[in-house]
Amino acid sequence: MDRTGIFAGDDPFVIAQNWLTEAEASEINDPNAIALATVDAQGLPNVRMVLLKDIEPAAFVFYTNYGSAKGIELEASGKAAFVLHWKSLRRQIRVRGLISREEGSAADAYYASRSLKSRLGAWASQQSQPLSSRTHLMAEVAKITVTHGPNPKRPPFWGGFRLVPLEMEFWADGAFRLHDRFKWSRQGVENDWKIERLNP
């Protein structure tokens, strides 16, 4: 299989990290933005932009409010998919896999690294729930500031999700729409990867 150049390598997470590192130098805004897809209790899909915060040796990690629509849907199904797309590089990575929570020291460390306003906002926002006005939200932030002070701890309802892939597809734009696509897939997280080239 002619998997050379940007597709070369034996570890899809290393390839993904290399592509993201390249994108950080060329993409104008949020090179780590993913379109995260989930399904609700009726099987109706939902998709939204989320910031990918870490590519671990065997997983992708992002953070959110556990009570949000995405948090509830992730917990209920235990599965999700996302796509990273970079217009500047004309590349994308599609990922599908299994979900688990990250609510330990890594979540605490990431929460602590955020700006104070973002940390207070995480406490104040009942994400995805109806909101009467922006004024009401800002009043909630003011209350939280008084209650939790200048160094709030991570809310128990806010933390990370780790996606362990069963499929990863690397796509690069080709001339005349003859794109290059390589899919890595496995039956379970303990299985070896199967790699195949796909038609564009």
N, CA and C atoms as an extended XYZ file, in Angstrom:
600
Properties=species:S:1:pos:R:3:atomname:S:1:resname:S:1:resid:I:1 pbc="F F F"
N         0.852       -1.199        0.000 N   MET     1
C         0.000        0.000        0.000 CA  MET     1
C         0.885        1.246        0.000 C   MET     1
N         0.583        2.181       -0.858 N   ASP     2
C         1.435        3.355       -1.033 CA  ASP     2
C         1.110        4.459       -0.025 C   ASP     2
N         1.261        4.125        1.256 N   ARG     3
C         0.960        5.077        2.312 CA  ARG     3
C         2.252        5.798        2.698 C   ARG     3
N         2.550        6.879        1.964 N   THR     4
C         3.796        7.610        2.171 CA  THR     4
C         3.481        9.062        2.504 C   THR     4
N         4.531        9.856        2.663 N   GLY     5
C         4.354       11.287        2.917 CA  GLY     5
C         3.549       11.552        4.175 C   GLY     5
N         2.505       12.372        4.060 N   ILE     6
C         1.725       12.763        5.239 CA  ILE     6
C         0.928       11.595        5.826 C   ILE     6
N         0.772       10.511        5.085 N   PHE     7
C         0.016        9.346        5.560 CA  PHE     7
C         0.915        8.282        6.191 C   PHE     7
N         2.220        8.458        6.134 N   ALA     8
C         3.149        7.431        6.602 CA  ALA     8
C         3.146        7.326        8.116 C   ALA     8
N         3.377        6.105        8.609 N   GLY     9
C         3.493        5.882       10.049 CA  GLY     9
C         2.701        4.693       10.500 C   GLY     9
N         3.072        4.175       11.669 N   ASP    10
C         2.432        2.986       12.228 CA  ASP    10
C         1.475        3.302       13.362 C   ASP    10
N         1.333        4.574       13.718 N   ASP    11
C         0.487        4.963       14.845 CA  ASP    11
C        -0.442        6.104       14.395 C   ASP    11
N        -1.751        5.830       14.308 N   PRO    12
C        -2.661        6.881       13.810 CA  PRO    12
C        -2.727        8.106       14.716 C   PRO    12
N        -2.464        7.937       16.014 N   PHE    13
C        -2.505        9.078       16.931 CA  PHE    13
C        -1.322       10.011       16.682 C   PHE    13
N        -0.178        9.438       16.306 N   VAL    14
C         0.988       10.259       15.957 CA  VAL    14
C         0.723       11.013       14.659 C   VAL    14
N         0.115       10.329       13.681 N   ILE    15
C        -0.231       11.004       12.428 CA  ILE    15
C        -1.203       12.156       12.710 C   ILE    15
N        -2.224       11.887       13.530 N   ALA    16
C        -3.204       12.927       13.872 CA  ALA    16
C        -2.530       14.115       14.550 C   ALA    16
N        -1.623       13.840       15.497 N   GLN    17
C        -0.930       14.928       16.189 CA  GLN    17
C        -0.055       15.722       15.219 C   GLN    17
N         0.609       15.033       14.296 N   ASN    18
C         1.436       15.728       13.303 CA  ASN    18
C         0.591       16.650       12.437 C   ASN    18
N        -0.575       16.159       12.009 N   TRP    19
C        -1.457       16.987       11.179 CA  TRP    19
C        -1.951       18.201       11.966 C   TRP    19
N        -2.322       17.982       13.230 N   LEU    20
C        -2.793       19.098       14.059 CA  LEU    20
C        -1.682       20.125       14.266 C   LEU    20
N        -0.474       19.657       14.505 N   THR    21
C         0.661       20.573       14.687 CA  THR    21
C         0.872       21.423       13.435 C   THR    21
N         0.760       20.796       12.254 N   GLU    22
C         0.859       21.557       11.005 CA  GLU    22
C        -0.258       22.593       10.907 C   GLU    22
N        -1.457       22.191       11.276 N   ALA    23
C        -2.609       23.091       11.187 CA  ALA    23
C        -2.462       24.278       12.136 C   ALA    23
N        -1.821       24.076       13.261 N   GLU    24
C        -1.645       25.168       14.221 CA  GLU    24
C        -0.813       26.306       13.630 C   GLU    24
N         0.002       25.980       12.630 N   ALA    25
C         0.833       26.999       11.994 CA  ALA    25
C         0.126       27.690       10.828 C   ALA    25
N        -0.967       27.099       10.322 N   SER    26
C        -1.586       27.651        9.120 CA  SER    26
C        -3.058       28.021        9.256 C   SER    26
N        -3.763       27.391       10.198 N   GLU    27
C        -5.199       27.653       10.334 CA  GLU    27
C        -5.400       28.925       11.152 C   GLU    27
N        -6.245       29.816       10.668 N   ILE    28
C        -6.376       31.134       11.302 CA  ILE    28
C        -6.977       31.039       12.698 C   ILE    28
N        -8.085       30.316       12.840 N   ASN    29
C        -8.765       30.219       14.130 CA  ASN    29
C        -9.014       28.765       14.520 C   ASN    29
N        -8.774       28.452       15.777 N   ASP    30
C        -9.143       27.171       16.377 CA  ASP    30
C        -8.811       25.960       15.508 C   ASP    30
N        -7.534       25.689       15.265 N   PRO    31
C        -7.169       24.501       14.492 CA  PRO    31
C        -7.585       23.202       15.171 C   PRO    31
N        -7.907       23.281       16.460 N   ASN    32
C        -8.329       22.092       17.216 CA  ASN    32
C        -9.855       21.978       17.321 C   ASN    32
N       -10.586       22.727       16.503 N   ALA    33
C       -12.054       22.657       16.533 CA  ALA    33
C       -12.532       21.375       15.852 C   ALA    33
N       -13.390       20.632       16.544 N   ILE    34
C       -13.974       19.418       15.983 CA  ILE    34
C       -15.485       19.586       15.879 C   ILE    34
N       -16.055       19.002       14.834 N   ALA    35
C       -17.515       18.902       14.727 CA  ALA    35
C       -17.885       17.578       15.375 C   ALA    35
N       -18.448       17.646       16.567 N   LEU    36
C       -18.747       16.465       17.378 CA  LEU    36
C       -20.189       16.032       17.152 C   LEU    36
N       -20.365       14.768       16.789 N   ALA    37
C       -21.694       14.226       16.517 CA  ALA    37
C       -22.102       13.235       17.600 C   ALA    37
N       -23.362       13.380       18.045 N   THR    38
C       -23.965       12.467       19.016 CA  THR    38
C       -25.384       12.169       18.522 C   THR    38
N       -26.084       11.290       19.220 N   VAL    39
C       -27.500       11.057       18.919 CA  VAL    39
C       -28.309       11.154       20.206 C   VAL    39
N       -29.558       11.620       20.077 N   ASP    40
C       -30.417       11.718       21.248 CA  ASP    40
C       -31.142       10.394       21.492 C   ASP    40
N       -32.044       10.374       22.469 N   ALA    41
C       -32.737        9.139       22.855 CA  ALA    41
C       -33.588        8.571       21.730 C   ALA    41
N       -33.990        9.421       20.795 N   GLN    42
C       -34.797        8.969       19.657 CA  GLN    42
C       -33.929        8.601       18.447 C   GLN    42
N       -32.614        8.697       18.600 N   GLY    43
C       -31.708        8.390       17.502 CA  GLY    43
C       -31.507        9.536       16.531 C   GLY    43
N       -32.022       10.735       16.883 N   LEU    44
C       -31.859       11.904       16.020 CA  LEU    44
C       -30.461       12.500       16.237 C   LEU    44
N       -29.687       12.692       15.169 N   PRO    45
C       -28.317       13.193       15.346 CA  PRO    45
C       -28.265       14.650       15.788 C   PRO    45
N       -27.197       14.973       16.487 N   ASN    46
C       -26.840       16.325       16.876 CA  ASN    46
C       -25.379       16.533       16.517 C   ASN    46
N       -25.020       17.711       16.053 N   VAL    47
C       -23.610       18.012       15.803 CA  VAL    47
C       -23.344       19.447       16.212 C   VAL    47
N       -22.144       19.661       16.775 N   ARG    48
C       -21.760       21.003       17.212 CA  ARG    48
C       -20.238       21.079       17.267 C   ARG    48
N       -19.732       22.315       17.236 N   MET    49
C       -18.283       22.520       17.305 CA  MET    49
C       -17.832       22.507       18.765 C   MET    49
N       -16.738       21.793       19.007 N   VAL    50
C       -16.144       21.660       20.338 CA  VAL    50
C       -14.633       21.751       20.146 C   VAL    50
N       -13.924       22.229       21.150 N   LEU    51
C       -12.469       22.290       21.027 CA  LEU    51
C       -11.832       21.019       21.574 C   LEU    51
N       -11.064       20.349       20.738 N   LEU    52
C       -10.291       19.179       21.146 CA  LEU    52
C        -9.137       19.678       22.005 C   LEU    52
N        -8.975       19.112       23.187 N   LYS    53
C        -7.953       19.622       24.094 CA  LYS    53
C        -6.726       18.740       24.209 C   LYS    53
N        -6.814       17.466       23.818 N   ASP    54
C        -5.637       16.611       23.942 CA  ASP    54
C        -5.756       15.422       23.002 C   ASP    54
N        -4.626       15.075       22.393 N   ILE    55
C        -4.508       13.801       21.697 CA  ILE    55
C        -3.563       12.961       22.538 C   ILE    55
N        -4.130       11.988       23.222 N   GLU    56
C        -3.352       11.081       24.063 CA  GLU    56
C        -2.796        9.944       23.204 C   GLU    56
N        -1.967        9.072       23.766 N   PRO    57
C        -1.449        7.941       22.984 CA  PRO    57
C        -2.528        6.992       22.468 C   PRO    57
N        -3.731        7.013       23.055 N   ALA    58
C        -4.777        6.089       22.599 CA  ALA    58
C        -6.168        6.703       22.582 C   ALA    58
N        -6.276        8.038       22.699 N   ALA    59
C        -7.605        8.653       22.780 CA  ALA    59
C        -7.535       10.142       22.467 C   ALA    59
N        -8.729       10.709       22.238 N   PHE    60
C        -8.912       12.141       22.034 CA  PHE    60
C        -9.749       12.670       23.194 C   PHE    60
N        -9.397       13.840       23.740 N   VAL    61
C       -10.057       14.355       24.937 CA  VAL    61
C       -10.601       15.765       24.686 C   VAL    61
N       -11.851       15.994       25.140 N   PHE    62
C       -12.469       17.320       25.095 CA  PHE    62
C       -13.268       17.501       26.383 C   PHE    62
N       -13.695       18.739       26.658 N   TYR    63
C       -14.345       19.059       27.928 CA  TYR    63
C       -15.673       19.747       27.701 C   TYR    63
N       -16.596       19.552       28.647 N   THR    64
C       -17.908       20.169       28.541 CA  THR    64
C       -18.655       20.040       29.867 C   THR    64
N       -19.859       20.590       29.887 N   ASN    65
C       -20.784       20.437       31.003 CA  ASN    65
C       -21.478       19.080       30.846 C   ASN    65
N       -21.417       18.242       31.869 N   TYR    66
C       -22.021       16.906       31.774 CA  TYR    66
C       -23.546       16.973       31.622 C   TYR    66
N       -24.150       18.072       32.065 N   GLY    67
C       -25.598       18.224       31.954 CA  GLY    67
C       -26.054       18.840       30.644 C   GLY    67
N       -25.110       19.182       29.762 N   SER    68
C       -25.469       19.735       28.459 CA  SER    68
C       -26.087       18.650       27.592 C   SER    68
N       -26.680       19.070       26.473 N   ALA    69
C       -27.265       18.092       25.551 CA  ALA    69
C       -26.216       17.085       25.107 C   ALA    69
N       -25.022       17.569       24.761 N   LYS    70
C       -23.997       16.633       24.307 CA  LYS    70
C       -23.539       15.720       25.432 C   LYS    70
N       -23.417       16.275       26.647 N   GLY    71
C       -23.007       15.451       27.784 CA  GLY    71
C       -23.995       14.330       28.055 C   GLY    71
N       -25.273       14.656       28.037 N   ILE    72
C       -26.325       13.659       28.277 CA  ILE    72
C       -26.318       12.601       27.171 C   ILE    72
N       -26.186       13.040       25.937 N   GLU    73
C       -26.193       12.098       24.812 CA  GLU    73
C       -24.952       11.218       24.794 C   GLU    73
N       -23.813       11.769       25.140 N   LEU    74
C       -22.588       10.980       25.218 CA  LEU    74
C       -22.694        9.900       26.281 C   LEU    74
N       -23.233       10.276       27.446 N   GLU    75
C       -23.386        9.317       28.545 CA  GLU    75
C       -24.359        8.203       28.173 C   GLU    75
N       -25.454        8.576       27.502 N   ALA    76
C       -26.501        7.601       27.191 CA  ALA    76
C       -26.043        6.573       26.163 C   ALA    76
N       -25.331        7.010       25.139 N   SER    77
C       -24.957        6.084       24.063 CA  SER    77
C       -23.582        5.459       24.267 C   SER    77
N       -22.686        6.197       24.914 N   GLY    78
C       -21.321        5.711       25.080 CA  GLY    78
C       -20.520        5.735       23.783 C   GLY    78
N       -21.049        6.428       22.770 N   LYS    79
C       -20.393        6.477       21.458 CA  LYS    79
C       -20.485        7.892       20.896 C   LYS    79
N       -19.547        8.221       20.012 N   ALA    80
C       -19.583        9.525       19.342 CA  ALA    80
C       -18.699        9.481       18.111 C   ALA    80
N       -18.799       10.520       17.313 N   ALA    81
C       -17.945       10.697       16.142 CA  ALA    81
C       -17.591       12.171       16.030 C   ALA    81
N       -16.464       12.448       15.398 N   PHE    82
C       -16.130       13.844       15.128 CA  PHE    82
C       -15.299       13.932       13.860 C   PHE    82
N       -15.216       15.146       13.342 N   VAL    83
C       -14.330       15.428       12.213 CA  VAL    83
C       -13.523       16.676       12.526 C   VAL    83
N       -12.230       16.601       12.244 N   LEU    84
C       -11.327       17.756       12.248 CA  LEU    84
C       -11.143       18.135       10.785 C   LEU    84
N       -11.405       19.379       10.427 N   HIS    85
C       -11.248       19.798        9.031 CA  HIS    85
C       -10.426       21.067        8.972 C   HIS    85
N        -9.387       21.056        8.117 N   TRP    86
C        -8.524       22.218        7.978 CA  TRP    86
C        -8.547       22.701        6.538 C   TRP    86
N        -9.186       23.838        6.315 N   LYS    87
C        -9.262       24.398        4.959 CA  LYS    87
C        -7.877       24.796        4.468 C   LYS    87
N        -7.037       25.285        5.374 N   SER    88
C        -5.709       25.753        4.972 CA  SER    88
C        -4.844       24.613        4.441 C   SER    88
N        -5.011       23.422        4.992 N   LEU    89
C        -4.223       22.260        4.568 CA  LEU    89
C        -4.963       21.382        3.568 C   LEU    89
N        -6.294       21.621        3.452 N   ARG    90
C        -7.138       20.781        2.600 CA  ARG    90
C        -7.055       19.322        3.046 C   ARG    90
N        -7.246       19.154        4.372 N   ARG    91
C        -7.205       17.823        4.976 CA  ARG    91
C        -8.295       17.699        6.016 C   ARG    91
N        -8.646       16.464        6.339 N   GLN    92
C        -9.555       16.216        7.455 CA  GLN    92
C        -9.269       14.848        8.062 C   GLN    92
N        -9.685       14.710        9.313 N   ILE    93
C        -9.612       13.428       10.018 CA  ILE    93
C       -10.995       13.147       10.582 C   ILE    93
N       -11.538       11.982       10.255 N   ARG    94
C       -12.821       11.534       10.801 CA  ARG    94
C       -12.555       10.447       11.833 C   ARG    94
N       -13.271       10.514       12.955 N   VAL    95
C       -13.058        9.572       14.055 CA  VAL    95
C       -14.403        9.091       14.583 C   VAL    95
N       -14.515        7.786       14.825 N   ARG    96
C       -15.708        7.196       15.457 CA  ARG    96
C       -15.231        6.266       16.566 C   ARG    96
N       -15.936        6.296       17.726 N   GLY    97
C       -15.484        5.411       18.784 CA  GLY    97
C       -16.303        5.468       20.046 C   GLY    97
N       -15.662        4.992       21.115 N   LEU    98
C       -16.297        4.786       22.410 CA  LEU    98
C       -15.935        5.909       23.368 C   LEU    98
N       -16.895        6.269       24.212 N   ILE    99
C       -16.773        7.426       25.099 CA  ILE    99
C       -16.681        6.996       26.569 C   ILE    99
N       -15.805        7.678       27.311 N   SER   100
C       -15.775        7.540       28.772 CA  SER   100
C       -15.455        8.911       29.360 C   SER   100
N       -15.772        9.076       30.636 N   ARG   101
C       -15.515       10.363       31.295 CA  ARG   101
C       -14.056       10.523       31.681 C   ARG   101
N       -13.598       11.775       31.674 N   GLU   102
C       -12.327       12.161       32.284 CA  GLU   102
C       -12.673       13.176       33.360 C   GLU   102
N       -12.706       12.715       34.611 N   GLU   103
C       -13.073       13.630       35.694 CA  GLU   103
C       -12.085       13.564       36.858 C   GLU   103
N       -10.852       13.194       36.556 N   GLY   104
C        -9.825       13.124       37.578 CA  GLY   104
C        -8.880       14.305       37.527 C   GLY   104
N        -7.611       14.022       37.790 N   SER   105
C        -6.612       15.083       37.897 CA  SER   105
C        -6.404       15.824       36.565 C   SER   105
N        -6.560       15.113       35.446 N   ALA   106
C        -6.399       15.783       34.146 CA  ALA   106
C        -7.485       16.834       33.952 C   ALA   106
N        -8.719       16.518       34.355 N   ALA   107
C        -9.816       17.485       34.248 CA  ALA   107
C        -9.581       18.664       35.189 C   ALA   107
N        -9.116       18.377       36.398 N   ASP   108
C        -8.820       19.454       37.354 CA  ASP   108
C        -7.742       20.386       36.801 C   ASP   108
N        -6.698       19.790       36.218 N   ALA   109
C        -5.585       20.591       35.690 CA  ALA   109
C        -6.036       21.451       34.517 C   ALA   109
N        -6.834       20.874       33.623 N   TYR   110
C        -7.288       21.680       32.489 CA  TYR   110
C        -8.207       22.814       32.965 C   TYR   110
N        -9.126       22.504       33.878 N   TYR   111
C       -10.027       23.535       34.399 CA  TYR   111
C        -9.210       24.672       35.027 C   TYR   111
N        -8.193       24.323       35.805 N   ALA   112
C        -7.374       25.333       36.478 CA  ALA   112
C        -6.599       26.190       35.474 C   ALA   112
N        -6.331       25.655       34.279 N   SER   113
C        -5.565       26.396       33.272 CA  SER   113
C        -6.409       27.432       32.534 C   SER   113
N        -7.731       27.337       32.660 N   ARG   114
C        -8.613       28.260       31.943 CA  ARG   114
C        -8.623       29.630       32.629 C   ARG   114
N        -9.039       30.661       31.907 N   SER   115
C        -9.126       31.987       32.505 CA  SER   115
C       -10.158       31.974       33.629 C   SER   115
N       -10.035       32.899       34.571 N   LEU   116
C       -10.968       32.971       35.690 CA  LEU   116
C       -12.403       33.154       35.193 C   LEU   116
N       -12.593       34.010       34.200 N   LYS   117
C       -13.950       34.241       33.690 CA  LYS   117
C       -14.542       32.968       33.089 C   LYS   117
N       -13.716       32.183       32.413 N   SER   118
C       -14.201       30.925       31.853 CA  SER   118
C       -14.547       29.926       32.955 C   SER   118
N       -13.745       29.905       34.016 N   ARG   119
C       -14.031       28.995       35.141 CA  ARG   119
C       -15.329       29.383       35.847 C   ARG   119
N       -15.520       30.680       36.049 N   LEU   120
C       -16.764       31.146       36.674 CA  LEU   120
C       -17.959       30.899       35.756 C   LEU   120
N       -17.748       31.087       34.464 N   GLY   121
C       -18.812       30.835       33.497 CA  GLY   121
C       -19.256       29.383       33.490 C   GLY   121
N       -18.307       28.478       33.686 N   ALA   122
C       -18.661       27.053       33.748 CA  ALA   122
C       -19.600       26.770       34.923 C   ALA   122
N       -19.381       27.464       36.029 N   TRP   123
C       -20.272       27.309       37.189 CA  TRP   123
C       -21.644       27.929       36.917 C   TRP   123
N       -21.639       29.082       36.262 N   ALA   124
C       -22.882       29.856       36.120 CA  ALA   124
C       -23.822       29.325       35.043 C   ALA   124
N       -23.265       28.748       33.994 N   SER   125
C       -24.091       28.357       32.850 CA  SER   125
C       -24.732       26.984       33.033 C   SER   125
N       -26.034       26.935       32.890 N   GLN   126
C       -26.749       25.652       32.832 CA  GLN   126
C       -26.822       25.287       31.353 C   GLN   126
N       -25.710       24.837       30.823 N   GLN   127
C       -25.536       24.687       29.378 CA  GLN   127
C       -26.667       23.901       28.727 C   GLN   127
N       -27.138       24.414       27.610 N   SER   128
C       -28.208       23.844       26.777 CA  SER   128
C       -29.612       24.055       27.342 C   SER   128
N       -29.734       24.610       28.552 N   GLN   129
C       -31.048       24.874       29.134 CA  GLN   129
C       -31.550       26.252       28.697 C   GLN   129
N       -32.872       26.469       28.656 N   PRO   130
C       -33.401       27.786       28.281 CA  PRO   130
C       -32.874       28.897       29.205 C   PRO   130
N       -32.658       30.078       28.629 N   LEU   131
C       -32.128       31.229       29.349 CA  LEU   131
C       -33.015       32.439       29.067 C   LEU   131
N       -33.493       33.104       30.114 N   SER   132
C       -34.420       34.222       29.929 CA  SER   132
C       -33.753       35.431       29.286 C   SER   132
N       -32.466       35.685       29.633 N   SER   133
C       -31.768       36.832       29.046 CA  SER   133
C       -30.284       36.744       29.361 C   SER   133
N       -29.490       37.487       28.605 N   ARG   134
C       -28.059       37.552       28.895 CA  ARG   134
C       -27.832       38.230       30.241 C   ARG   134
N       -28.696       39.190       30.580 N   THR   135
C       -28.585       39.876       31.872 CA  THR   135
C       -28.683       38.868       33.018 C   THR   135
N       -29.602       37.918       32.899 N   HIS   136
C       -29.753       36.885       33.928 CA  HIS   136
C       -28.471       36.056       34.046 C   HIS   136
N       -27.873       35.703       32.904 N   LEU   137
C       -26.633       34.925       32.926 CA  LEU   137
C       -25.522       35.709       33.618 C   LEU   137
N       -25.388       37.000       33.302 N   MET   138
C       -24.342       37.811       33.917 CA  MET   138
C       -24.567       37.982       35.419 C   MET   138
N       -25.840       38.018       35.827 N   ALA   139
C       -26.151       38.070       37.264 CA  ALA   139
C       -25.715       36.777       37.949 C   ALA   139
N       -25.896       35.654       37.266 N   GLU   140
C       -25.458       34.361       37.815 CA  GLU   140
C       -23.935       34.331       37.960 C   GLU   140
N       -23.232       34.869       36.955 N   VAL   141
C       -21.771       34.926       37.033 CA  VAL   141
C       -21.351       35.769       38.239 C   VAL   141
N       -22.040       36.893       38.472 N   ALA   142
C       -21.715       37.755       39.624 CA  ALA   142
C       -21.929       37.016       40.940 C   ALA   142
N       -23.029       36.270       41.045 N   LYS   143
C       -23.294       35.485       42.263 CA  LYS   143
C       -22.212       34.437       42.489 C   LYS   143
N       -21.843       33.743       41.421 N   ILE   144
C       -20.822       32.695       41.512 CA  ILE   144
C       -19.483       33.302       41.923 C   ILE   144
N       -19.183       34.497       41.416 N   THR   145
C       -17.930       35.160       41.772 CA  THR   145
C       -17.858       35.410       43.265 C   THR   145
N       -18.972       35.834       43.853 N   VAL   146
C       -19.018       36.074       45.295 CA  VAL   146
C       -18.929       34.758       46.065 C   VAL   146
N       -19.649       33.751       45.596 N   THR   147
C       -19.717       32.461       46.292 CA  THR   147
C       -18.416       31.680       46.233 C   THR   147
N       -17.789       31.642       45.038 N   HIS   148
C       -16.626       30.772       44.837 CA  HIS   148
C       -15.282       31.493       44.836 C   HIS   148
N       -15.291       32.816       44.796 N   GLY   149
C       -14.050       33.574       44.910 CA  GLY   149
C       -13.150       33.496       43.691 C   GLY   149
N       -11.897       33.924       43.846 N   PRO   150
C       -10.987       34.064       42.713 CA  PRO   150
C       -10.332       32.758       42.243 C   PRO   150
N       -10.548       31.671       42.966 N   ASN   151
C        -9.925       30.405       42.566 CA  ASN   151
C       -10.921       29.255       42.713 C   ASN   151
N       -11.985       29.265       41.898 N   PRO   152
C       -13.017       28.237       42.048 CA  PRO   152
C       -12.519       26.847       41.664 C   PRO   152
N       -12.990       25.849       42.400 N   LYS   153
C       -12.676       24.461       42.052 CA  LYS   153
C       -13.531       24.047       40.864 C   LYS   153
N       -13.121       22.979       40.206 N   ARG   154
C       -13.885       22.473       39.059 CA  ARG   154
C       -15.265       22.022       39.510 C   ARG   154
N       -16.317       22.467       38.812 N   PRO   155
C       -17.671       22.029       39.178 CA  PRO   155
C       -17.819       20.519       39.000 C   PRO   155
N       -18.586       19.876       39.866 N   PRO   156
C       -18.764       18.420       39.737 CA  PRO   156
C       -19.516       18.028       38.465 C   PRO   156
N       -20.218       18.999       37.864 N   PHE   157
C       -20.993       18.721       36.650 CA  PHE   157
C       -20.226       19.101       35.383 C   PHE   157
N       -18.938       19.391       35.495 N   TRP   158
C       -18.127       19.827       34.358 CA  TRP   158
C       -16.845       19.009       34.324 C   TRP   158
N       -16.502       18.500       33.146 N   GLY   159
C       -15.266       17.732       33.031 CA  GLY   159
C       -15.050       17.251       31.614 C   GLY   159
N       -14.280       16.200       31.495 N   GLY   160
C       -13.867       15.756       30.177 CA  GLY   160
C       -14.541       14.489       29.702 C   GLY   160
N       -14.429       14.287       28.403 N   PHE   161
C       -14.794       13.024       27.779 CA  PHE   161
C       -13.609       12.563       26.953 C   PHE   161
N       -13.380       11.279       26.997 N   ARG   162
C       -12.307       10.659       26.235 CA  ARG   162
C       -12.941        9.774       25.165 C   ARG   162
N       -12.577        9.999       23.907 N   LEU   163
C       -13.060        9.169       22.804 CA  LEU   163
C       -11.929        8.235       22.372 C   LEU   163
N       -12.171        6.927       22.527 N   VAL   164
C       -11.215        5.907       22.081 CA  VAL   164
C       -11.719        5.373       20.745 C   VAL   164
N       -10.973        5.590       19.672 N   PRO   165
C       -11.497        5.282       18.335 CA  PRO   165
C       -11.539        3.796       18.003 C   PRO   165
N       -12.561        3.449       17.237 N   LEU   166
C       -12.623        2.165       16.546 CA  LEU   166
C       -12.364        2.386       15.053 C   LEU   166
N       -12.555        3.620       14.601 N   GLU   167
C       -12.261        3.985       13.216 CA  GLU   167
C       -11.650        5.381       13.175 C   GLU   167
N       -10.648        5.540       12.311 N   MET   168
C       -10.070        6.849       12.027 CA  MET   168
C        -9.804        6.898       10.529 C   MET   168
N       -10.225        7.984        9.906 N   GLU   169
C        -9.978        8.139        8.471 CA  GLU   169
C        -9.225        9.438        8.210 C   GLU   169
N        -8.124        9.316        7.495 N   PHE   170
C        -7.300       10.459        7.121 CA  PHE   170
C        -7.557       10.773        5.654 C   PHE   170
N        -7.917       12.025        5.373 N   TRP   171
C        -8.330       12.463        4.031 CA  TRP   171
C        -7.506       13.678        3.631 C   TRP   171
N        -7.012       13.662        2.393 N   ALA   172
C        -6.313       14.831        1.847 CA  ALA   172
C        -6.820       15.104        0.445 C   ALA   172
N        -6.999       16.372        0.154 N   ASP   173
C        -7.520       16.802       -1.137 CA  ASP   173
C        -6.588       16.382       -2.273 C   ASP   173
N        -7.179       15.913       -3.373 N   GLY   174
C        -6.403       15.520       -4.540 CA  GLY   174
C        -6.877       16.251       -5.784 C   GLY   174
N        -6.015       16.321       -6.786 N   ALA   175
C        -6.366       16.990       -8.042 CA  ALA   175
C        -7.553       16.293       -8.688 C   ALA   175
N        -8.422       17.085       -9.289 N   PHE   176
C        -9.606       16.584       -9.999 CA  PHE   176
C       -10.523       15.764       -9.083 C   PHE   176
N       -10.520       16.129       -7.801 N   ARG   177
C       -11.337       15.468       -6.785 CA  ARG   177
C       -10.987       13.993       -6.614 C   ARG   177
N        -9.778       13.633       -6.991 N   LEU   178
C        -9.285       12.272       -6.753 CA  LEU   178
C        -8.499       12.296       -5.445 C   LEU   178
N        -9.248       12.391       -4.344 N   HIS   179
C        -8.668       12.575       -3.027 CA  HIS   179
C        -7.989       11.289       -2.540 C   HIS   179
N        -7.086       11.467       -1.564 N   ASP   180
C        -6.456       10.329       -0.895 CA  ASP   180
C        -7.162       10.096        0.431 C   ASP   180
N        -7.568        8.849        0.653 N   ARG   181
C        -8.266        8.475        1.896 CA  ARG   181
C        -7.701        7.154        2.417 C   ARG   181
N        -7.334        7.149        3.702 N   PHE   182
C        -6.894        5.921        4.350 CA  PHE   182
C        -7.698        5.724        5.632 C   PHE   182
N        -8.320        4.567        5.756 N   LYS   183
C        -9.127        4.264        6.939 CA  LYS   183
C        -8.414        3.247        7.821 C   LYS   183
N        -8.294        3.593        9.096 N   TRP   184
C        -7.786        2.684       10.118 CA  TRP   184
C        -9.012        2.189       10.885 C   TRP   184
N        -9.172        0.889       11.025 N   SER   185
C       -10.330        0.357       11.747 CA  SER   185
C        -9.929       -0.870       12.556 C   SER   185
N       -10.703       -1.142       13.618 N   ARG   186
C       -10.475       -2.316       14.457 CA  ARG   186
C       -11.793       -2.721       15.092 C   ARG   186
N       -11.925       -3.997       15.416 N   GLN   187
C       -13.160       -4.515       15.994 CA  GLN   187
C       -13.360       -4.043       17.429 C   GLN   187
N       -12.284       -3.944       18.178 N   GLY   188
C       -12.345       -3.504       19.572 CA  GLY   188
C       -11.059       -2.802       19.935 C   GLY   188
N       -11.034       -2.162       21.096 N   VAL   189
C        -9.870       -1.355       21.464 CA  VAL   189
C        -8.627       -2.202       21.706 C   VAL   189
N        -8.797       -3.509       21.935 N   GLU   190
C        -7.651       -4.384       22.145 CA  GLU   190
C        -7.138       -4.986       20.841 C   GLU   190
N        -7.864       -4.784       19.751 N   ASN   191
C        -7.485       -5.383       18.474 CA  ASN   191
C        -6.491       -4.516       17.709 C   ASN   191
N        -5.784       -5.163       16.772 N   ASP   192
C        -4.857       -4.432       15.906 CA  ASP   192
C        -5.633       -3.639       14.865 C   ASP   192
N        -4.998       -2.592       14.361 N   TRP   193
C        -5.599       -1.772       13.332 CA  TRP   193
C        -5.509       -2.455       11.970 C   TRP   193
N        -6.553       -2.348       11.191 N   LYS   194
C        -6.553       -2.713        9.776 CA  LYS   194
C        -6.542       -1.404        9.000 C   LYS   194
N        -5.672       -1.292        8.009 N   ILE   195
C        -5.553       -0.060        7.238 CA  ILE   195
C        -5.908       -0.347        5.789 C   ILE   195
N        -6.765        0.463        5.229 N   GLU   196
C        -7.120        0.300        3.816 CA  GLU   196
C        -7.273        1.652        3.149 C   GLU   196
N        -6.909        1.674        1.876 N   ARG   197
C        -7.114        2.874        1.072 CA  ARG   197
C        -8.548        2.842        0.557 C   ARG   197
N        -9.227        3.991        0.587 N   LEU   198
C       -10.600        4.099        0.111 CA  LEU   198
C       -10.662        4.901       -1.180 C   LEU   198
N       -11.647        4.590       -1.995 N   ASN   199
C       -11.907        5.432       -3.158 CA  ASN   199
C       -12.308        6.824       -2.704 C   ASN   199
N       -11.984        7.839       -3.521 N   PRO   200
C       -12.381        9.201       -3.120 CA  PRO   200
C       -13.886        9.400       -3.181 C   PRO   200
